[in-house]
Amino acid sequence: METPQSTDVGNETVGGSSVESFNSPVATSDSEAAPSSVSQGDVSQTATAGDVTAQSVIEAKEGDEAGTVDPTQELDPLEGVPSLEELEQNKSQQYAQALINLRTAYEARKEEIGSLKPLEALKGLAEYGEPEMIKSRLDAYNSLFTPVVDPSTQQPQYDDSGLPKISATQFIEQVDGDNPGIAEQMLNDLLLYAPDNAGQKVPLWQRLFETWGLDPRRLDDYRKIDALTPQSTGEITPEELANVPAEFQDAYKQLPASVRNDLQQQDEETRKFNLEAHKERFDGRIAKQQEQQAKAAEQQQQIAQARERITQEQETYVSSQLQEGLDTIMDEVARQVTFSADANENSQMLGITRAVIFSLRDPDFSAQAEKMLGAFGTKLDQGFYEALSVADKHMRDQKTYELLGQKGFAQTSQAKAAAAKNQVFAKIAPLAIKVAKALGAQAAQRANQQNQLLGQATSTRPTPGQSGTLSEGNGYGIPEMLPNDPRYGVELARKTGLLSQ
């Protein structure tokens, strides 16, 4: 490295570059080294003769580059700061060590930060879930275009136009594996889809019929083919039934008139043989109908039971998720607020705070809870119930999809539920702190009042024949209720006088 030139401070010129000036060795006499007088409010550094400070170097650099900065260029935050080698040679200079630490830390992170800049464009992808889930979805989409390979040659196959054949089978298998039943939904949508072909839009189901040699216009006829069954026509007279044994009469009544006429013309043995066959078919049809009805009733019962189970699972899951978030909030409340030196009383007051906040989620008790918040000098954010409703919906959807084995849909709902829950907890966390502090202040006031009463009682002699009564120290608990019962907070508030009866 070249030897730095000296700096002529008296003429306010810097020889060479600002970096070289900072590195200039300076020899001063005692008289030259006398510090100049600087007022306390003056934040600028004064450059004395023979002394070059970091401020003088920066000012000189700014003066040299005034009006030459290209606003379209990204500036280096350490532009004009000497290199580490130059700083090491001049550690005795003012701010040199601080600049060494700054440049060392900056250069260690500069390359790492630069490599992260291209990722800024991906910030919006967070709303679609975790990276693993996003990658899984992209892999599934790419599988829509899986090349068709000839199993004998392991080479791609091509269609008549020379383009590679592709298959969506792998995509269907993956999404249907994650969400059973989606393949049927896709088939239904595809058959109803009408692609634009030279201005004509024909549903794919019609194209499919045509490839089978069927006329799409006769769809109703095809639907009725299997439904056509012989219907009994004409009246059956008592004389006609007299020739039919009672055990065959129900089946006989279902036969067409032409078949009945044939039976009447047959001899008794042949007629009985044919009636047995008709009865067997009739009984089989009745049995099948009864079986179908029983199966339908059983399915309806199973559906009802499944819905009940899903509802229970949903409620348990939503409650556990909200309880988990509330636990985190209450941990912070306990860290910031201490109600009493008595651990039991402190725990009870935390329980009251928790019950008040948790009861906000229950429509039957939220109105009372909001009144308590008003008494504490605070109120709910207007968007709380909307955020709670969104979180509740997505959490319930997530649990339903999990129970039905719909992995893909469950992941999507989980990501949406997480975002909504964060909004809910962000709105109630400051409320919990305010409620706890208000409760603490009221508890302290009551304690002071009680101490004053006890002080007066000790200075007064009891009158013979009279007995004093003291309130029982039962604490704030309600034995017949669990702390997570939505009524708990309301009843505690009434018991402690925070809410009128």
TIDOFI-430605 format. One line per 5 residues: their letters; for each residue x, y, z of C-alpha. Coordinates in steps of 0.2 Angstrom, whole numbers. Each point is the difference from the previous one (the first is absolute). Layout:
<rs>
A	X,Y,Z; ...
</rs>
This chain:
<rs>
METPQ	0,0,0; 6,18,-4; 7,11,14; -14,12,5; 3,18,-3
STDVG	-1,13,14; -15,10,3; 0,19,0; -13,4,12; 3,19,1
NETVG	-4,2,-19; -15,-12,2; 7,-11,-14; 2,-19,1; 14,-7,-10
GSSVE	-4,-16,-10; -16,-9,4; -10,1,16; 6,-17,4; 18,5,-1
SFNSP	-3,16,10; -8,-10,14; 16,-11,0; 12,15,1; 13,-1,14
VATSD	0,16,10; 14,6,11; -6,15,12; 8,10,13; -7,4,17
SEAAP	-6,17,-6; -8,-7,-15; -9,-14,9; -10,12,11; -18,-4,-1
SSVSQ	-11,13,-8; -15,7,10; -17,-9,-5; -17,4,7; -10,-14,8
GDVSQ	-14,1,-14; 12,0,-14; -1,-18,-7; 13,3,-14; 18,-5,2
TATAG	13,15,-2; 16,-5,-10; 15,8,8; 16,3,-8; 9,-16,-3
DVTAQ	-15,-10,5; -11,-9,-12; -17,-7,7; -13,-12,-7; -12,15,-2
SVIEA	13,10,-10; 2,-14,-12; -18,-3,-2; -3,19,-3; 14,1,-13
KEGDE	-7,-16,-8; -18,8,-1; 7,16,-7; 10,-9,-13; -16,-11,-6
AGTVD	-13,14,2; -11,-1,-15; 8,-15,-8; -11,-14,8; -10,-10,-12
PTQEL	-17,-3,8; -3,-16,-10; 15,-8,7; -1,-10,17; 12,9,12
DPLEG	12,-10,11; -4,5,18; 19,0,4; 4,11,-15; 15,11,5
VPSLE	4,-10,15; 19,-6,0; 3,-18,-3; 5,-12,14; 18,0,-4
ELEQN	1,19,0; -10,1,16; 12,-13,8; 15,11,-4; -8,15,9
KSQQY	-8,-7,16; 5,15,9; -11,11,-10; -17,6,7; -14,-13,-3
AQALI	12,-12,-9; -4,-15,11; -19,3,-1; 2,1,-19; 10,-16,0
NLRTA	-14,-9,10; -14,7,-12; 9,-4,-16; 4,-18,6; -18,-3,5
YEARK	-7,8,-16; 12,-10,-12; -4,-16,9; -19,3,-4; 1,9,-16
EEIGS	1,-16,-11; -13,-9,10; -12,14,-1; 3,2,-19; -4,-19,-2
LKPLE	-17,3,9; -6,15,-11; -6,-12,-14; -12,-8,13; -9,16,3
ALKGL	-11,-3,-15; -6,-16,9; -6,8,16; -18,-1,-6; 0,-19,-1
AEYGE	-1,-1,19; -19,1,-1; 0,-17,-9; 8,-9,15; 17,-7,4
PEMIK	13,-3,-13; -2,-19,0; -18,2,-3; 3,13,-15; 13,-12,-7
SRLDA	-12,-15,1; -14,10,-9; 13,5,-14; 5,-18,-2; -18,-5,-2
YNSLF	-3,13,-13; 16,-5,-10; -6,-18,0; -15,6,-11; 12,-1,-14
TPVVD	8,-17,3; 8,-7,-16; -8,-17,-6; 14,-12,-1; 0,-16,-11
PSTQQ	3,-14,13; 9,-11,-13; 13,14,-5; -1,12,15; -1,14,-13
PQYDD	-13,14,-1; -15,-3,-11; -5,13,-13; -17,3,-8; -5,2,-18
SGLPK	6,18,0; 17,-4,7; -3,7,17; 4,-10,16; -15,-9,7
ISATQ	-3,5,18; -11,-7,14; -9,7,15; -1,-16,9; 14,3,12
FIEQV	-8,17,5; -17,-8,2; 8,-14,11; 9,13,11; -15,12,3
DGDNP	-12,-14,2; 12,-8,13; 1,16,10; -19,3,-3; -10,-16,-3
GIAEQ	-15,3,-11; 8,15,-10; 2,-11,-15; -19,-3,-2; -2,19,2
MLNDL	13,3,-13; -8,-12,-12; -17,8,3; 7,17,-4; 10,-6,-15
LLYAP	-16,-8,-8; -10,16,2; 15,11,-7; -3,6,-17; 17,5,-9
DNAGQ	0,13,-13; 2,-9,-17; 0,12,-15; -13,10,9; -11,-15,4
KVPLW	-1,-5,19; -6,-18,2; 0,-8,17; 13,-14,1; -14,-13,6
QRLFE	-8,2,-18; 17,-3,-8; 2,-16,11; -17,-6,-6; 5,3,-18
TWGLD	16,-11,2; -11,-14,7; -12,1,-15; -14,7,11; -11,15,-5
PRRLD	1,13,14; -17,6,-5; -8,-16,7; 8,1,17; -18,0,8
DYRKI	-4,-16,-10; 16,-8,7; -4,4,17; -17,-8,-1; 6,-17,-7
DALTP	3,-8,16; -14,8,9; -13,-7,-12; -10,-13,9; -16,-9,-5
QSTGE	-15,9,9; -16,-8,4; -14,6,-11; -19,-3,1; -10,-5,15
ITPEE	1,-17,8; -17,-7,3; -4,-11,15; -3,-14,-12; 17,1,-7
LANVP	8,0,17; -10,-16,5; 11,-10,-11; 16,6,8; 5,-7,17
AEFQD	1,13,14; 19,-1,2; 2,5,-18; -12,14,-1; 11,15,5
AYKQL	12,-5,-14; -14,-3,-12; -7,17,2; 17,7,-6; 0,-9,-16
PASVR	-5,8,-17; -17,-4,-7; 7,-11,-14; 10,-11,12; -15,-2,11
NDLQQ	-11,-5,-15; 13,-13,-5; 0,-7,18; -19,-1,0; 1,-11,-16
QDEET	13,-12,8; -4,-16,8; 1,0,19; 17,-8,2; 8,11,-13
RKFNL	-8,16,7; 6,-5,18; 18,-2,-7; 0,17,-8; -8,8,15
EAHKE	14,-6,11; 13,7,-12; -10,17,0; -1,0,19; 18,-4,2
RFDGR	5,15,-11; -13,11,9; 6,-6,17; 18,4,-5; -5,17,-6
IAKQQ	-9,4,16; 15,-7,10; 12,11,-10; -10,15,3; -1,-3,19
EQQAK	19,-3,0; 3,16,-9; -12,9,12; 9,-8,15; 17,5,-7
AAEQQ	-6,18,-4; -7,1,18; 17,-7,7; 10,12,-11; -11,15,7
QQIAQ	3,-6,17; 19,-1,-3; 0,17,-8; -9,7,15; 13,-9,12
ARERI	14,6,-11; -6,18,1; -2,-1,18; 17,-7,2; 8,13,-11
TQEQE	-9,14,9; 7,-6,17; 17,-2,-8; -1,18,-7; -6,7,16
TYVSS	14,-9,10; 13,6,-13; -5,18,-1; -1,1,19; 17,-8,2
QLQEG	8,12,-13; -8,15,9; 6,-6,17; 17,-3,-7; 1,18,-6
LDTIM	-8,7,16; 14,-10,10; 13,10,-9; -9,16,3; -2,-4,19
DEVAR	18,-4,2; 4,18,-6; -13,6,12; 7,-9,15; 17,7,-5
QVTFS	-6,18,0; -13,0,14; 1,-7,18; -16,1,10; 5,-6,17
ADANE	15,-7,9; -11,-14,4; 2,-13,-14; -18,-7,2; -8,17,-1
NSQML	11,5,-15; -5,-16,-9; -18,3,3; 1,18,-7; 9,-6,-15
GITRA	-14,-13,-2; -13,15,0; 10,9,-13; 1,-16,-11; -19,-4,2
VIFSL	-5,18,-5; 11,0,-15; -5,-18,-5; -19,3,2; 1,13,-14
RDPDF	-1,-15,-13; -16,-6,7; -15,10,-8; -11,-4,16; 13,9,11
SAQAE	9,12,-11; -12,14,4; 3,-1,19; 19,-2,-3; 0,16,-10
KMLGA	-9,9,14; 14,-5,11; 13,6,-12; -9,17,0; 1,0,19
FGTKL	18,-3,-1; 2,15,-12; 3,-9,-16; -10,-8,-14; 1,-13,-14
DQGFY	7,4,-17; -14,1,-13; 8,-13,-11; 2,-13,14; -16,-10,-3
EALSV	3,0,-19; 17,-7,3; -6,-12,12; -14,-6,-12; 13,-2,-14
ADKHM	12,-10,12; -14,-11,6; -6,-4,-18; 18,-5,-6; 4,-10,16
RDQKT	-16,-10,-2; 3,-2,-18; 17,-6,4; -6,-13,12; -14,-6,-11
YELLG	13,-3,-15; 12,-9,12; -14,-12,6; -5,-3,-18; 17,-3,-6
QKGFA	1,15,-11; 18,5,3; 2,13,-13; -16,10,5; 5,-2,18
QTSQA	17,8,-3; -8,15,-9; -12,3,14; 14,-2,13; 9,14,-8
KAAAA	-15,11,-1; -4,-4,18; 17,4,7; -1,18,-8; -17,3,7
KNQVF	5,-6,17; 14,12,1; -12,14,-3; -11,-6,14; 14,-1,12
AKIAP	7,16,-5; -16,9,4; -3,-9,17; 18,0,7; 0,19,5
LAIKV	-18,-2,7; 7,-14,12; 14,12,6; -13,14,3; -12,-11,9
AKALG	13,-8,11; 7,18,5; -17,6,3; -4,-15,11; 17,2,9
AQAAQ	-4,18,4; -18,-4,7; 7,-15,10; 13,12,8; -13,13,4
RANQQ	-11,-14,9; 15,-6,9; 4,18,6; -18,2,6; 0,-17,9
NQLLG	16,5,9; -8,16,6; -15,-10,6; 11,-12,9; 10,14,8
QATST	-16,8,6; -6,-17,7; 15,-3,10; -2,17,9; -18,-3,5
RPTPG	-5,-11,14; -15,-12,-4; -16,3,9; -6,-15,11; -14,-10,-8
QSGTL	4,5,-17; 10,-10,-12; 10,6,-15; -1,-8,-17; 14,-2,-12
SEGNG	-1,-4,-19; 6,-17,-3; 16,-1,-9; -5,-12,-14; 9,9,-14
YGIPE	-7,4,-17; -2,-18,-6; -17,-7,-5; 0,-19,4; -14,-5,-11
MLPND	8,8,-16; 15,-4,-9; 12,15,-4; -3,-3,-19; -19,1,2
PRYGV	-6,16,-9; -11,4,15; 15,0,11; 6,17,-3; -17,8,1
ELARK	-4,-8,17; 17,4,7; -3,18,-5; -16,0,9; 7,-8,15
TGLLS	14,12,2; -11,15,-3; 7,4,-17; -17,-2,-8; -17,4,7
Q	-11,-15,4
</rs>
